[in-house]
Amino acid sequence: MAGPTGCPRTSGRDRTGLARTQEDAPRETVARPAQVRARPLTSSEDDLDRTAATRPRAVAVIPARGGSKGVPLKNLQRVGDESLVARAVAASAAAVDLVVVSTDHPGIADEARRCGARVVDRPAAISGDTASSESAVLHALDVLAAEGVEPEVTVLVQATSPFIDPAALARAVRRVLDGHDDSVLAAAPTHVFTWREVDGRAVAVGHDAATRPRRQDREPLYAETGAFYAMRTSGLRAAGHRFFGRTGLERVDEATAMEIDTPDDLVLARSLVAGSAARDAIGPTSPAALPGAGVLDPIDVDALVTDFDGVHTDDSAQVDAAGHESVRVLRGDGLGIARLRRAGVPVLVLSTETDGVVGARARKLRVECLQAVEDKAAALRAWLDERGLDPARVAYVGNDVNDLPALALVGWPVAVADARPEVLAVARVVLRARGGHGAVREVADRVLAAHDERESTDQGGHPAVAR
């Protein structure tokens, strides 16, 4: 379960060895130190506990630039209600003494600090599309060295790998610290038959094309996952790249090997985390069993705005001979909206649709409605300004590409489960329910859960969770 800052909290290991989420802990504001500390790497190092914050033996550097092209602001995209950079910080903190995020983007820097990481400002010269990850890591090491911090081990951690196994990362660090290896990469076993094309002809790679043994009879090859690289710092500085000296493989479960490069990758990662059907189909060691899986976190907002078609409805309509349209809605959605009204949460239906059914449903729900709107973002901005609402504290629920400008305006862009891929890719939260099949009730319940939590905290005489 994500903490109030959106950063994951983990405790213990499940039977797969992966970190599991502490689902039964009360939600609270977690004040972490500016430098994330892990427990001592070995009990024999008597002074480590006392000096790791100032003289860390192992440092993780997470390059997270803001200029990603395939998925805009990819490192801030959420998987399981947690941003990719937050997930990387949490996985790293379990294995090293200090976590550093190197970024050129203020939003990513803010997210990293909220999760307890040290932030290093990444110069523009090494923030472009052609800049290597090594350049960001070496620059971060130079910044630390100027402060007298010289770690023995440096770990390059990629935020684009959403399912990093903290235990595997810790083992890789240990192997370098113990002198077993100079560099260690995360690698997943694969039994895929690979080929390359030479002069228009297929040539087998890594196997004998004349022999087709069974999978269980083949020695696996290993695919580099990109999740993490543990390196002796002196060797990294001398070589200038991540592979040098004695290079070892840290074997990881192939279920954790996913890397996000495209909107489709992001949609798949979210579905693996949120979908109970995917969890049942793939099994207990799948990413759906990782932190954040199946957790319906509260949506902490002051107002709710929804599209109509595809959110209140399943995006279909019946048309009679006279051209009159009718749609199907759920009574349960209406009950959820009624509870929001009673709690004093403003609700707006915002639609481009001109048919009178939209206004009729809004009147039935006794909520505000703006329809026949061509520019949803402009209409939403004006509505928020009139009511003095902070866009960062507003949720917008959409399903199609005409919702994208409005989704970009608010702090809580929400997609129904069957939304378009473009909408799923920018959503902070993907609902379990489809449009017209309980999506409105689900989002209402999650908004009310956050509202009730704040109310109970206030009445208990304790400070409310920081917003």
C-alpha positions, 0 to 999 in steps of 0.5 A: 500500500502506498503511503500518503506521499505515494511512496511504497512501504514494504515489510518482510518477504513473501515466499517468493523472496520478494518484498511484500506490502504491509497491508494491515499497517495504519496509513500515516505520514512517514518522515524519512531522513533526507538520505535513505538508510537501510539496515547494516549490510553485515553484523560484523561491521561494528561502525556501519550503523553509526557511519553509513549516512555520512560514509555509505559503503553502497550507494544506489543512483537512479537516473530519472530524466524528464524528457522521455519520448515514448511515455511522457514523464515516464518516471512519474507514471504510476504502477499500483498507485505508486510512481516508477521513481518511488518504486525504484527508491523503495526497492533500493533503500532495502539494499544500500545505505544511500539512494540518490536520484539524478534528474533534470525535472523538478517534479521528479525531484520533488517525488524523489525527496518525498520518498526520502532520496537524495536528489542530484540536479542533472546537467542539461548536457547529460540529460538528452536522448543520447546521454548514457546512464553511466554519465548520470551515475558518474556525475552523481558520484562526482557530486558526492565526492565533492562532499567527501562521500566515496562509496565502495559500491555503486548501483545503477538502478533503472526506474523503468523496471517496476518490479525490482526484487530488493532481495536480489539487489541486496545480494548483488551488492553483497557480492561486490562488497565481499570481493566475489565480483567487480560488477553484477547485472540482473539477468533472467533465465530464458529458453527462447530460441533466438536467431539473427539474419545474415545476408537474408538467411536465418542463423541460429544464435546460442543453439544448434538449429539441428537439435531441438531439446525439450525446455527442461533439458536445455541450459538457459541463456540469461537476458539482461533485465536492465533493473540494476547493476552493482559495480565497484566504484573504483572500477566504474570510474576507471572503465567509464562503463558498467561492465568491467573486471569480473562480471557476474549474473544475479539471477532474478525471476523472469516475472520481475524482468519487465521494462517500461519503454512504451505506453503498452508496457505501462498498461500491461504493468498496471494490469498485472498489478491491479488485475486479480484475473491476471494474478490468478492466471499467472500465479503467485510469483507474478508481478501481480503478487508484488507490492501494490497488487490488488490494493484499493488505496483511497483517492484523497481529493476535494472534488470529483469530475467525471466524463459521462459516456464510457464512465457512467455508461458502457459507452453504448447507446440504444437509438429508436426509430425517431432517433432518440437515444437511451443508455444504461446506468447502474443504481449503485453508481447513484448511491455512491454519488449520493454519499459524496453529496452528503459528505460535501464533496463537489461532483461535476459531470463534464461531457462533449455529448449534446444529447439530453440524456446526460443532463437528465442523469445529472439532474437525477444525481443532483450534481452539476453538469456541463455538456456540449463542451468542446474544450474540456480542459478550459471548461474544467479550469473555469469551474475549478477557478469559480469554486477556488479548488486546487487542481492538484486536489481534484480527480477526473475520471475519463475513458477516451482520448478527448479526456486527455487535456482534462486528465492532464490538468488535475492531480488525480487523473483516473481511468476506467478499467476499459479505457483507451490505452492513451488514457491508461498510460497517463492515469494515476489510478486505473479503476478495477471496474469498467465504465457503466459497470461500477466505475463511478461507485468504485471511485466514489467509495475510494474518495469517501475512504480518504474523506473518512480517514481524514475525519477520523484522524481529526476527531482523534485529536491528532494532526490530519495527514499532510496534503 
